[in-house]
């Protein structure tokens, strides 16, 4: 497949397939439903607070919307565990369970209430947590450790496809997609729906960050193999699809960092020779 054929195929992927005839889904075939969440892989737990009011620095919604911006450069200080707890709840928190464990209702919308994502954290500077990778357990509102990070700044940068600013975060959110959780209901239409849902999740993260004095910038340009290996996922039945470094907000540092980054981008683009006609 050449480039133009690949572009055409990708455009078709973006179109709604729901009016087309398709094979019955596994749900329609009455096959067993997959788990609502990935089962915990260890017995260790880090409990998270549900008392969010003390960490809220901004509660006016209009102000939060007005102030929302992508932030790539942060204070080189620790976030608190309670700030992190709020961000996790705001993006994947479970409010209730529908039916006999049929679906979870969460703080974000999801097609068919499938919520086919898992949240992993690459922690660099969070009070009370060692540098390492953690997995969020939304039904318990708790964390389980996945493994240590020997050099979190370099490892986060590598997972973000070499974007050095990302390594300066306090914690990087990495969202994995568990395909069958959505495929069970939507079959071949599941993947487009899931990518739309990923946007809902990270937009909540942006707004939640503004409410607790933090900032984030979503990253689609991840290194797939590095990010999957970092989170210990298999790359087939679960793989990373989106990421978002987070840190304590520093507006002046962010403005200056962005100015330098954009200036460098312009220099590099001017250095590229135009294609000969």
C-alpha positions in Angstrom: 0.0 0.0 0.0 1.5 3.3 -1.0 1.1 6.6 0.9 -2.0 7.8 -1.0 -3.7 4.5 -0.6 -2.9 4.5 3.2 -4.3 8.1 3.5 -7.5 7.0 1.7 -7.9 4.0 4.0 -7.3 6.1 7.1 -10.0 8.6 5.9 -12.5 5.7 5.4 -11.7 4.6 9.0 -12.9 8.0 10.3 -16.3 7.5 8.7 -19.2 6.1 10.6 -19.8 2.4 9.8 -23.0 1.9 11.7 -25.4 2.0 8.7 -23.5 -0.8 7.0 -24.5 -4.4 7.4 -22.1 -6.4 9.6 -21.7 -9.7 11.4 -23.4 -9.9 14.8 -21.2 -8.8 17.7 -20.2 -11.2 20.4 -22.7 -9.5 22.7 -25.4 -10.2 20.2 -24.2 -13.8 20.0 -24.6 -13.9 23.8 -20.9 -14.7 24.4 -19.5 -13.9 27.9 -18.8 -10.3 28.6 -15.2 -9.3 29.3 -14.3 -7.8 32.7 -15.3 -4.2 33.3 -11.7 -3.4 34.3 -8.3 -5.2 34.0 -7.9 -7.4 37.1 -5.3 -6.4 39.6 -1.9 -8.0 39.0 -0.7 -7.8 42.6 -1.9 -7.8 46.2 -0.2 -4.4 46.9 -2.5 -1.4 47.1 -2.0 2.3 47.5 -5.3 3.8 48.8 -6.4 7.1 47.3 -8.5 9.8 49.0 -12.0 10.7 47.8 -12.0 14.0 49.7 -11.1 16.3 46.8 -12.2 19.7 48.1 -8.9 20.5 49.9 -6.9 20.2 46.7 -9.2 22.4 44.6 -7.6 25.8 43.8 -10.2 26.8 41.2 -13.9 25.8 41.3 -15.4 28.4 38.8 -16.1 26.5 35.6 -15.9 29.5 33.3 -12.5 30.4 34.7 -11.3 26.8 34.2 -12.5 26.8 30.6 -10.9 30.2 30.0 -7.6 29.2 31.5 -7.3 25.8 29.9 -4.2 25.6 27.7 -1.6 23.0 26.8 1.2 23.1 29.3 4.5 21.5 28.6 6.8 23.0 31.1 6.2 22.7 34.9 7.6 23.5 38.3 10.3 21.0 39.2 8.4 20.1 42.4 6.4 17.2 43.7 2.6 16.9 43.1 0.7 15.6 46.1 -1.0 12.2 46.1 -4.3 13.9 46.7 -3.9 16.0 43.6 -3.1 12.8 41.6 -6.1 11.1 43.2 -8.5 13.8 42.0 -7.0 13.6 38.4 -7.5 9.8 38.3 -11.1 10.1 39.6 -11.9 12.9 37.2 -10.7 10.9 34.2 -11.8 7.3 34.9 -13.5 7.3 38.3 -16.4 4.9 38.7 -19.7 6.5 40.0 -21.8 3.4 39.8 -22.2 -0.1 38.3 -25.1 -0.8 36.0 -27.0 -4.1 36.3 -25.2 -7.3 37.2 -21.8 -5.9 36.5 -22.9 -5.0 33.0 -21.3 -1.6 32.7 -19.7 1.1 34.8 -20.9 4.7 34.8 -17.9 7.0 35.1 -17.0 10.6 35.2 -16.4 10.5 31.4 -18.7 9.3 28.6 -18.0 6.2 26.6 -19.8 4.6 23.7 -22.1 1.8 25.1 -20.5 2.5 28.6 -17.7 0.2 27.5 -14.8 2.3 28.9 -12.2 0.3 27.1 -9.2 2.0 28.7 -6.7 1.4 31.5 -4.7 4.1 33.2 -1.0 3.7 33.9 1.2 6.3 35.6 4.9 6.8 35.1 5.7 8.6 38.4 8.6 10.9 38.7 7.7 13.3 41.5 4.6 12.6 43.5 4.6 12.8 47.3 4.4 9.4 48.9 5.2 7.4 45.8 8.5 5.9 44.7 9.5 6.6 41.1 7.9 3.9 39.1 5.0 2.7 37.0 1.5 2.2 38.6 -1.8 0.9 37.4 -5.1 2.6 38.5 -7.8 0.3 39.8 -11.0 2.4 39.2 -13.4 0.1 41.0 -11.3 0.4 44.2 -10.0 3.9 43.5 -6.5 2.7 44.4 -3.1 2.2 42.7 -1.1 -1.0 42.3 2.6 -0.9 41.6 3.7 -2.3 38.2 7.5 -1.8 38.5 10.2 0.7 39.4 11.7 3.4 37.1 15.5 3.7 37.4 15.7 6.9 35.4 12.1 8.3 35.1 13.0 11.4 33.2 14.8 9.6 30.4 12.2 6.7 30.4 9.3 9.1 30.1 11.0 11.1 27.4 11.7 7.8 25.4 8.0 6.7 25.7 7.0 10.1 24.4 9.1 9.6 21.2 12.0 11.7 22.4 10.1 14.8 23.4 12.4 16.1 26.1 9.9 18.5 27.7 7.7 15.5 28.7 10.5 14.1 30.9 10.2 17.1 33.2 6.7 16.2 34.3 5.8 15.0 37.8 3.8 12.1 36.4 2.9 10.9 33.0 -0.6 9.4 32.4 -0.5 6.6 29.8 -3.8 5.2 28.6 -4.0 1.7 27.2 -6.8 0.4 25.0 -8.2 -3.0 25.8 -9.8 -3.8 22.4 -12.1 -6.7 23.2 -13.9 -4.7 25.9 -15.3 -2.6 23.1 -15.3 -5.2 20.3 -17.6 -7.5 22.4 -20.3 -4.9 21.8 -19.3 -3.1 18.6 -17.3 -5.7 16.7 -15.5 -4.0 13.8 -16.9 -0.6 14.7 -15.3 -0.6 18.1 -12.0 1.0 17.3 -13.3 4.3 15.9 -15.6 4.7 18.8 -12.8 4.0 21.3 -10.5 6.7 19.8 -13.3 9.2 20.1 -13.8 8.1 23.7 -10.0 8.7 24.4 -10.6 12.4 23.6 -13.3 12.6 26.3 -10.9 11.1 28.9 -8.0 13.5 28.2 -10.2 16.6 27.9 -11.4 15.8 31.5 -7.8 15.6 32.4 -7.1 19.1 31.0 -10.0 20.6 32.9 -9.2 18.7 36.1 -5.6 19.9 36.0 -6.8 23.5 35.9 -8.9 22.9 39.0 -5.9 21.7 41.1 -3.1 24.0 40.0 -1.6 21.6 37.5 -1.1 21.5 33.7 -0.9 18.9 31.0 -0.3 18.5 27.3 -1.7 15.4 25.5 0.7 13.4 23.4 -0.4 11.2 20.5 3.2 10.9 19.2 4.3 8.1 21.5 6.9 5.4 20.8 4.6 2.4 20.7 7.0 -0.3 21.6 8.7 1.7 24.3 5.4 2.9 25.9 4.0 -0.7 25.8 7.1 -2.1 27.4 7.1 0.7 30.1 3.6 -0.3 31.2 4.2 -4.1 30.8 1.3 -4.5 28.3 1.5 -7.1 25.5 0.9 -4.8 22.5 -1.9 -7.0 21.1 -4.8 -7.4 23.6 -3.7 -4.2 25.3 -1.6 -1.3 24.1 -1.0 2.3 24.8 -2.9 4.8 22.6 -2.6 8.1 24.3 -0.5 9.9 26.9 -0.4 13.1 28.9 2.5 14.4 31.1 1.3 16.4 34.1 3.0 18.7 36.5 2.5 21.7 38.8 1.5 24.7 36.7 4.1 27.4 36.1 2.6 29.8 33.5 5.8 31.9 33.0 8.0 28.9 32.6 5.5 27.4 30.2 5.4 30.6 28.1 9.2 30.8 27.9 9.6 27.1 27.2 7.0 27.2 24.4 8.7 30.3 22.9 12.0 28.6 22.7 10.5 25.4 21.4 8.6 27.1 18.7 11.6 29.2 17.7 13.7 26.0 17.4 10.9 24.4 15.3 11.0 27.4 12.9 14.8 27.2 12.6 14.6 23.5 11.8 11.8 24.0 9.2 13.7 26.8 7.5 16.7 24.5 7.3 14.8 21.9 5.3 15.4 22.2 1.6 12.2 22.5 -0.5 11.5 19.5 -2.8 12.5 20.0 -6.4 9.7 20.2 -8.9 
